[in-house]
Amino acid sequence: MDKFIGKRLDGRYEIREIIGVGGMAYVYKAYDNIDDRIVAVKILKEEYLANEEFTRRFKNESKAIAILSHPNIVKVYDVSFGERLQYIVMECIDGITLKEYIDQQKEFKWKEAVHFTVQILRALQHAHDKGIVHRDIKPQNIMLLPDGTIKVTDFGIARFSRQDIRATRSTDKAIGSVHYISPEQARGEITDEKADIYSVGVMLYEMLTGQLPFEAESAVSVAIMQLQSEAKPPRQIDPAIPEGLEDITVKAMQKDPSKRYQSAAEMLNDIDEFKKNPSIHFEYKYFVDESPTRYMETISKVKGDTKGGVTSQGNDEEEKEEKKGFPIIPVLCAVAAAFLVVALVFVGIVLSDHLGGNNTAQVAVPNFVGKTLDEVSANPEWTEWFQFAQPLEEWNEKPAGTILAQDLRDGMLVKKGTKTITLTVSRGPNMIRVPDVVGQHRDQAEAALSNAGFDVKYTLESSDEVQENFVISLSPAQYPDELVYGASITMVVSTGQKPVEPVEVPEVLNISKEQAVALLTQAGFVVKETDITYVNNSSAPKNTVVAQSITGGLTAVPGTTITLEVSTGYQDVKVQIPLPDSSLTVDLQVYVNGELRDTFKGILPNVLKVKTITLTEAADTYTVTVKIAKTGTGSGEFLNYAEYYVDGVAGKATENYRHDDVLDVYGSTTTTTAAQSSTE
């Protein structure tokens, strides 16, 4: 059992249950007995208490949320940073992550995607206005409440005021979740609010298309794609996506921060315009030619200085000349002359290189990606044309020595022998030992696998042996002991015992008890002898089922107990025995088949003329004997008063004989009536 559950922190927060496990902290549901409310308590893991980086991030998160107050940002109520325990008390969110919702829905209606995006942008605009950049915007850090409200969480790696940027530049690292990280974050550069805009664009892309813009086998490969690849336009995946919404998504995901939305407010403005007119089309144009381009600007207000330079200042006379008209013919002549000079120079260079050779020859940079270092070093042309810096190395699924990237774009023309190329080379797969998580709670297992560097997925499966939310196995069942860092691992998580589907209950009326029990047992139901009641019913044959507790044709879960009523083939019989018409004190006993069934002691009331007994025994015949004695005679002798023969099947009783001495015992001259029988 978790050591915190059942404990009270600082005499105030009663820890009730664990509700989440993250990379550096556990999250518990707790009761605040001072403010009388349920809260979430995030406790830093013990192993990180001595780690300055983790404690800094933990304090960073509380500090960030504490200065924010917005309906779309989780609230923080209290913090505690002791030497042995550090925790943050936050608003307890009754909901699921946006990631869980995306996985459930697979695809969104665009209106729903816009609804969520607007709330996220409003939260970010509030944070950005306070000088806070989140830097880890992803669906896992967005909580979704049942009413559709969004709450942004986890400001653990947020950057504070812009004044800190210069001071931290040299130590900045690529940080954030690789599928949602901005290109500048992937390069480890300084990030501002436009990095959050990029992440929002990726989430909007995922909600609209049902897939991430970049997927690969490893986190490193995804990061490289964030830097170098263009995502497929959303409408190529789903043509039903409105053009205007595609425009907004593509602009938010521009790799150049200057071409993105410059603020959350700016993106919100375009979304508002789109909501007013869903058929709108934003004609954003992005220049994609990677070769350098020089523009010749219109000649205006340029004045040469005495040294042949130019200034940007004009004078009144020049402005007057400009108003008179622009001398187009001289300018065209000048342009033509310039082109002629450039052409002659180019021809001269080519001829010079061809005839005599020199260091001004230009060569195209080859594409080294995919080749090996050995191939490059074995090619004398490449080693002659280019200088190679010490290669950079990184873990990758490619074999060791494979070139993954180059800093000079292939096809670029450079002067022969003048450029140094830096290659990025694979160190080979980074093999990580797979933690043994079978039998652990899914949250603990996911945390262990994530902390080891794996991309964790899960599937659900019922199990009679493994309790709900615990890991049954890893899929496929035979995982190697080691996998590549960043590889996907699928946990098979138990949903508990599989619900039993109800089945139809057989109709067993009017058949024998043995047949009924066999049919019900075969259908999966339980019938015990103690669940069978025998009833007198002469209208149904003996041993025939006359009632069942669940009507045939209805459904019930297998294993349900069903009770039966079985006929004895007999009827209940009421026997009415006439009594002396006298107020005597008597001792009366009634026997059925020799067994005492009823007694009466006392004065016979004048109104009591008969004694009635009901016979329920399942028997063909009964013998009913009535004995009566007068109390106080001294002898205490019982005399047979009457005896009856009872037919159980017919339900009738007939008098067998009567002892006449009874009249003498009672000293009465009243004549007794004949015995009566009834089947009431």
Order of alpha helices (4+ residues) and beta strands (2+ residues): beta-beta-beta-beta-alpha-beta-beta-beta-alpha-alpha-beta-beta-alpha-alpha-alpha-alpha-alpha-alpha-alpha-beta-beta-alpha-alpha-beta-alpha-alpha-beta-beta-beta-beta-beta-beta-beta-alpha-beta-beta-beta-beta-beta-alpha-beta-beta-beta-beta-beta-beta-beta-beta-beta-beta-beta-alpha-beta
